[in-house]
Amino acid sequence: MNRLKLHLQTVKPSFIAWTDAGSAAICEMMARQGAPAIVVDAQHGKSIEAKADQFISGITKHGVAPIVRIPVGRYDMASYMLDMGALGIIAPMINRASDALHFVEFVKYPPIGQRSYGPSVASAQYGLDNNAYAQRANDNVVAIAMVETREAVNNLSSILDIKGLDAILVGPSDLDVSLTNSMPPNPFGTRSLGVIEDIAKEVRASGKISGIYCSNLEHAAIAQEIGYDFICVGSADSYMRDGLSHYMNKFSIE
């Protein structure tokens, strides 16, 4: 059950797939391709709350770890998605240590956090009884805080000090906007690249796991060179677009 954390700690960088399509069928199709984990985006993607169990079970049955990005401040959703079987939660806009602490409280069971006990669906996903699941959950569930503002960068040291927080995920577009106060964002541009490098170094020094979202493979190559532990690349839309383009470019009618 702890395959996600083990993979993030041992395989560097880990490729993490991403979907905002709001489709359980697409989640399962992506899971069959062999990525170690898939992020289901409930912040900017379509709502998944009503059918969360279908999304997550479609991923787990192929041996892939489900991660859910919750909307800003929806820590109650974090606990719910864990109860449905998610192995990781991404919380956006964690700007200060108090944000990180509040997030962890909903993700981890006591004595680290205050997550409510009721994991019957999650237990069934992994073939465990409730008590066996709960005993392992704090070690197996990954709490991932997004750093994507100037304030978060300034408070990174205190954020990293929060017990139970496992990883940092950089959102380079919002970070660039926050650093420059201008639109559109230029992720991995000269305005923010140095900060992205500094974040990776500080997270690495803390012993926690560093991650970053990349919209394309060119940015992913930069992130790999910097030394990020895991890299979320693209999305379901881009995977399907590029796949369709490949087929169309190969197809011709005489």
N, C-alpha and C positions, 0 to 999 in steps of 0.2 A: 504493500500500500504506500510505502514511503518512496516510491520510484521517482516522484517529481523532485523532491529535495535532494535525493541521492544523485540524480542526473545533473541537477544544477550545480552541485558541488564537485562533480568529477569530470563532466564533459564540458570543455570550454573551447569556444563558445557553444552553447546549446541553441539550436534553431527552434524558435517557438512560433507556431502558426497562429493566425488571427482571423476571426470572423465577426462581422457586424451585420450579417445577412438576416438574422432572425429566423433561421431555418434549421430545424433539428436534422433534416435530411442532409443538408450541406455539412453540418457538424460531423455526422457519421461518415459521409464520403471523405472528408478531410482526414478523419481519424484513421481511415484505412491506408493512408499514404505513408504512415510511419513516423511522423513528427512525435517527439516525446511528450509534447503538451500542446493544447489548443486554448487560446484565449477567446472566450465568448464575450463580446463587448456589449454590455448593457448600459453604458454611458452614452455613447454616440450612435450605437446601433439600435435595431428594433427591439421592442420589449420582449423579454423572455420569461418574465415571472410566472405567467400562468402555466407554462409548459416546461419549467426548469428541469423537472425530473427527466423529461424526454431528451432534452439537449444533453444533459450530463450522462445519462445511461447510454446514449448513442456513442459517446466518446469513450467511456470507461470500458465498454464491452470489447473494444479493440486494443486494450492495454495502454491507452493514452490517458494522460492526466488532464482533467478539465480545470481550467482557471477562468474565473469570472471577474470582469472589471465592472464594478458597481458604479452608479451615478454618484456625483459629488455629495458627500455627507450621508449617503444611504447605508449607514452601518447596520441597520436592521436587516437590510437585504444581504449583507455579508453573512450573517448568521444563518439566514434562510437558505442561501446557496450552499453553504457548508452542510446543512442538514439534508440537502438534496444530493450531496455527494461530491461537491467541488473539493479539489485538493489545494487550491490556491485562490486568494482573493487579491485583486488590485484595487487600491483606493486612490482615486485622483485627488489632486490639489491638497496634498499633505504639506502644509506650509510651516508648521511649528511642532515642537515636541508634544504639546497638548493634543494636537490633531492625531499624531501617531499613537499616543497612549489610548485615546478614545477608540481608535480603529482596532487596536490590539485587544481591547476589552471585549469587543464583539466577536473576535476571531478565535481567541484562545480560551480554553476552560481554566477555571481556578487550578492552581494558585496564581497563574500568570495573568489571566483575564477574567471576564465575567460572562462568557458565552453560556447561554441557557442549555440545559441538558434535555435532549430529545432527538437523538440521532437515528431513529429507526429506519428511515429511508436510506441514509448514508451507510448505515451498517449493512443493509441488504445489498447495496451496490458492491460491497467488498467481501461479502460472505462472512461477516462477523456478527457476534451479538453486540448489543448496545454497550455493555461494559467494556468489552474488548476494544471496540472502536474508540470509546472515550479515553481509555488508558493510553492509547497511541496517538490520539488526535493532535495534541500540542506539538509533538515531534514531526508529524506527517503533514499537517496543514501549513501552507506557506503564506505568510502575511507580507504583501508587497506594497510599499508606499510609493506613490508617484511624486517625483521632484520635478516641478515644471514652472517654477516662478523664482524671481530674484529673492523673495522672502524665504523660500524653502532652501535655496542655496546658502543664504546667510545663516540659516538655522540648522544646516545639515548635521553638524557635530552633535547637537542635542537630540535631533531626530534619531540618529544612529545609536544613541545611548539607550533608547527605549527597549527594555527587555521584551522579547516575544516578536519583535519586528525582524523579519528574516531577510528582506531584500528591498532594494531601491530600484525603481524603474523610471528612467528619464523620459519625459515627454518633450522632445526637442523643438517642436513647433511652438507650443505654448511658452516654453522657456525662452526662445528667441524673441517672441513678442513681448514677454515681460522684461527682458533685458534691454530691449531697444525701444519699447513703447511705440512700435510701428507695425503696420500690416502691409502686405501679407507676410507671413513668417518665412524665414529662410533657414530651415533646420540644417545644421552642419555647415552653415556659412561662417565666414571669418569673424562675425560678431559674437558667435556663441560657441565656436569649436573649442576654444581654450577652456571655457567653463565646463563643457562636457568632459574634457580630459581631466580636469581637476576633480570633478565629481567621482569619476571612476577610481582615481587614486585614493581619495578619502574613504570611499566605501570599501575598497580593498584593504586599506590599512585597519579598518574597523573589524574586519573578519566577517562582514556580512556579504551578501551576494549582490552584484551589480548587474543591472539590465537596462536596455534602451529600446525604444521603438524606432524602426526605420521603415520608411515608406517604399524604399527600393533597394536593390542589391548594391548599388554604388555606395549608399550611405552605410549599409551593413558592412561593407568591406572596411570602411573607415572605423566603424565601431569595433570591428574585430581587431584591427591594428592597435587601437587604443587599449584594448584588453578587457572589454566588457564580458561578463560571465555568460549572459544569455542575451539573445537578440531576437526581438519580435519583428518579423519582416513581412511587409505587405498586408493583404487582407483577402478575404474570399473574393471580393470584386476583382482585385488585380489578378488573383490566381486564375479566375475564369476568363477574364479579358485576355490575359496573355496566352492561356491555353487555346482559346478560340482563334486568336490571331495566328497562332502557330498552325492550326489546322487550315485556316483560310489561305495562309501564305503557301501552304503545300498543295492546295487544291487548285486545279486549273481545268478549264473546259476548252477543248480544241474547237 
